[in-house]
Amino acid sequence: MDPPIRDSESNPKLLSENKDVVFIDTNLDTHLAVLVSDHDTVSDLKGVPKRIKICCGVTAAIVILLVVILVILIFTVFKQKDPIVTLQSVKVKEASLVIFPIGAINVSLGILLTVEKPNHRSFSYHNSTAILIIVGSFWLLPH
């Protein structure tokens, strides 16, 4: 006969004893395979689901914590900010005056803008159009 091997002081087990596999159904539609011997009781098997509940609880807490951290980062650090546009200079490139049939002025402007992008994403722009609004009366010819 083999000497007993103790996995705890109150529960000696022999190496040569017969072990059977018992499948336990869980609430998550999974099956657990547990080795049991002739000396095991039902109360010995009740500790397995408790360990699984603790493991699942800790895992769920970690996932929830990571989601909360990600949401906080999205709304603070990674929040999209508007670009800062600064007008550096305006130059008149070409101007023309049309008197007949309707008085009109055509002015081409060269505008130098600087754009600061506070975001980490890329920013691109193409040809732009500027609108010049003149408030009040503007007379080219005296009455």
C-alpha distance (Angstrom), angle and dihedral (degrees) to the residues before:
residue distance angle dihedral
M1 . . .
D2 3.81 . .
P3 3.79 121.1 .
P4 3.81 114.1 -102.2
I5 3.81 118.9 -98.6
R6 3.77 114.5 -147.0
D7 3.79 121.0 -148.3
S8 3.80 88.4 175.0
E9 3.74 130.5 7.2
S10 3.79 95.8 -109.2
N11 3.82 98.1 43.9
P12 3.85 114.3 58.2
K13 3.81 115.3 -175.1
L14 3.76 131.6 -171.9
L15 3.78 123.9 -131.9
S16 3.77 92.7 -135.5
E17 3.82 98.4 52.6
N18 3.80 118.6 116.4
K19 3.77 117.6 -104.7
D20 3.79 127.2 -161.2
V21 3.79 129.6 -161.8
V22 3.81 116.3 -120.7
F23 3.80 120.9 -169.6
I24 3.79 116.1 -145.4
D25 3.82 119.9 -161.1
T26 3.81 115.8 -140.2
N27 3.80 132.2 -158.4
L28 3.82 89.3 -107.6
D29 3.83 93.2 66.4
T30 3.79 91.6 -105.3
H31 3.77 131.5 121.0
L32 3.77 127.3 -135.1
A33 3.80 121.0 -152.6
V34 3.80 112.0 -146.2
L35 3.80 126.8 -178.2
V36 3.79 110.9 -133.8
S37 3.77 131.9 179.6
D38 3.76 132.5 -154.6
H39 3.80 89.6 -96.0
D40 3.84 96.2 55.4
T41 3.79 119.3 102.4
V42 3.80 131.7 -157.1
S43 3.79 90.6 -102.5
D44 3.84 88.5 59.0
L45 3.83 89.7 58.3
K46 3.80 96.1 47.9
G47 3.82 91.2 75.4
V48 3.82 92.7 66.5
P49 3.82 97.2 69.2
K50 3.82 90.2 44.7
R51 3.82 90.3 57.3
I52 3.78 89.9 48.4
K53 3.82 91.2 50.9
I54 3.79 90.5 51.5
C55 3.81 91.6 48.3
C56 3.81 92.4 47.9
G57 3.80 91.3 46.4
V58 3.80 92.7 52.0
T59 3.82 91.1 46.1
A60 3.83 91.6 49.4
A61 3.81 90.8 48.9
I62 3.81 91.1 51.8
V63 3.82 92.1 48.4
I64 3.82 91.5 48.8
L65 3.81 90.3 48.5
L66 3.82 91.3 51.0
V67 3.81 91.6 49.0
V68 3.82 91.5 50.1
I69 3.82 91.0 49.4
L70 3.82 91.0 48.5
V71 3.82 92.5 50.1
I72 3.81 90.9 49.0
L73 3.81 90.6 50.6
I74 3.81 92.6 48.1
F75 3.80 92.9 53.1
T76 3.83 96.4 42.0
V77 3.80 117.1 24.1
F78 3.82 99.6 23.3
K79 3.82 95.9 39.0
Q80 3.80 111.3 133.1
K81 3.80 113.0 -113.2
D82 3.79 127.4 -163.3
P83 3.80 116.6 -105.2
I84 3.81 116.9 -106.5
V85 3.82 110.4 -122.9
T86 3.83 118.0 -164.3
L87 3.82 124.0 -172.6
Q88 3.83 108.1 -134.6
S89 3.82 103.1 175.3
V90 3.81 144.0 -15.7
K91 3.84 122.2 -152.1
V92 3.79 129.3 -179.5
K93 3.79 106.8 -125.8
E94 3.79 100.6 175.6
A95 3.79 135.9 -2.1
S96 3.79 130.3 -174.0
L97 3.80 133.8 -180.0
V98 3.80 123.7 -149.5
I99 3.82 114.4 -168.0
F100 3.79 103.1 170.2
P101 3.11 128.3 88.1
I102 3.83 94.5 -0.4
G103 3.77 123.8 1.3
A104 3.81 109.7 -110.0
I105 3.77 138.6 159.5
N106 3.79 124.5 -148.0
V107 3.83 115.2 -163.5
S108 3.80 126.7 179.0
L109 3.79 113.4 -156.8
G110 3.79 130.3 -164.1
I111 3.81 107.5 -145.3
L112 3.79 123.9 -172.1
L113 3.80 114.0 -156.9
T114 3.78 131.4 176.5
V115 3.79 118.8 -151.4
E116 3.81 121.3 -160.1
K117 3.77 114.7 -163.7
P118 3.79 114.0 -158.2
N119 3.82 92.0 -174.2
H120 3.78 128.0 91.1
R121 3.80 91.9 -131.9
S122 3.79 124.8 90.3
F123 3.79 122.5 -91.6
S124 3.80 126.5 -159.6
Y125 3.78 135.6 171.4
H126 3.79 137.3 179.7
N127 3.80 136.1 -162.0
S128 3.78 110.2 -21.2
T129 3.77 135.8 -158.3
A130 3.79 125.0 -139.7
I131 3.79 124.3 -159.6
L132 3.81 120.2 -148.1
I133 3.79 113.9 -156.8
I134 3.79 118.3 -167.0
V135 3.78 114.9 -159.9
G136 3.78 118.3 -154.1
S137 3.79 132.5 12.7
F138 3.77 120.0 -29.0
W139 3.81 116.0 -173.4
L140 3.77 122.9 -175.4
L141 3.78 97.2 -179.2
P142 3.81 125.8 39.5
H143 3.83 117.0 -116.5
